Every structure is written in structure tokens, then in C-alpha cells.
């Protein structure tokens, strides 16, 4: 993240604001705020997750799959990564790819139980 653009605290504040908008059902504002975060910090996992969650909530499952394409249970190192995998599995299920969705969830659950 370029330090001269926004501080870490400012990024966290925008994340909180985006989440507030999301919870309140103000999807357009949540999206704009997440996009603002990504414009200064393109690798911001939190903002990417918000964009994927918004796509899913608005039944844009193909977009959700596109936004979560790099996430696999094997590569899930954090709770945020696992949440992206779960969101991907849900989108796979919604697009009729139930076998892939089940396999992904089974792999995730297997990782948790170990």
C-alpha cells in the first residue's frame, strides 16, 4: 500500500465504513467504498472479499467465481482465505456445479478438523 496515499488506519476506517454500508443493505455505497480501497491498495484482500460478497448477494455468481478464482482450500492460509473459499463453493453450488462445491467444502472441512 502506498503510504503517501492513505495510512493503514485510514484504510481500516474505509473497510469499516464499507462493512457498515453492506450490513445496512446499501450495496452501491459498500461497493464504491471497497473500490476506493482497491484503487489505492489493489492487493487488499478485505476489499476483494467485500466485492465478491456483494456480487454473490446480488446473484452475480459468475462474477463471484471470477473474483474468487485464485482461492483453493490447499492455498487457504488465513481465515479470510477460507471465507473466500466458502463463498466460491456457494457460487459453484448456485451455478449448478454441485460436485465441485461439495469437493471444495469437504476439503475445507477436512483442513479444519486436522
ABEGO torsion letter per residue (X at the ends): XBAAABBAAAAAAAAAAAAAAAAAGBAAAAAAAAAAAAAABAABAAAAAAAAAAAAAAGBAAAAAAAAAABBAAABABAAAAAAAAAAAAAAAAAGBAAAAAAAAAAAAAAAAX
